[in-house]
Amino acid sequence: MTRRALAAQSLAVLAAAQPSGAKPVLVFDVNETLLDIRALEPHFEKAFGSALVMREWFSTLLLYSMTVTLGGIYKTFGEVAGAALDMTARSRNATLTAEDRAAILATITKLPAHPEVAESLTRLKQAEFRMVTLTNSAPAAVKAQMESSGLTKYFEKLLSVDAVKKFKPAPEPYREAGRVVGVPTSGLCMVAAHAWDIAGAMAAGCTAAFIARPGKVLFPLAPAPRFTGPDLTSVAAQLIAAYAK
């Protein structure tokens, strides 16, 4: 039997063993979902004269993370972040000093959690949900992010797309998350503030919970997730109610 066939057989066994109505393993995106990237704005204000440039840079970062995945030319999220920052400066005919560039990239690993996150994760943990992260950030970066924000204790594993060398929303990161935690993708619930992450996870077979942080909306051409709320407090309450014993 081929390795692919063995993997498919293993997932089928896991799917059959997953009890109906069992709590899913919650898989959390990190940047914007748990951590507040607005902490980067003062650095963009200093470097570019406008805090709004941060959003332009982050959109460029996401676009080119997907580009390197589709093109088969994988680079780490940190490398893509630096390249996107240089592109943003060039597109604006701005001079980005080495000091400002380093400050922006360093702050990514020191982002604070959104105000409601720690309390919401505590409630989910008390409700006996298993929780892991799945982020585009490299392993060392997500470890630093979780330690800096004080969130490490809530998660049994800190997963990164680096394991499969493909960024979300490609299906491979979600499948790998299921393999690592020992459940099929149908036993995962992706929690994210990005419509593309929700759409990718659902296409890979996960259920999903969308956190509609300010300015975030769902992609209308993708199926709607089971859970939607304005913050993690709301989403956590829905999850706990849905899977109450």
Secondary structure, 3 states (H helix, E strand, C coil): CCHHHHHHHHHHHHHHHCCCCCCCEEEECCECCCECHHHHHHHHHHHHCCCCHHHHHHHHHHHHHHHHHHCCCCCCHHHHHHHHHHHHHHHCCCCCCHHHHHHHHHHHHHCCECCCHHHHHHHHHHCCCCEEEEECCCHHHHHHHHHHHCCHHHCCEEEEHHHCCCCCCCHHHHHHHHHHHCCCHHHEEEEECCHHHHHHHHHCCCEEEEECCCCCCCCCCCCCCCEEECCHHHHHHHHHHHCCC
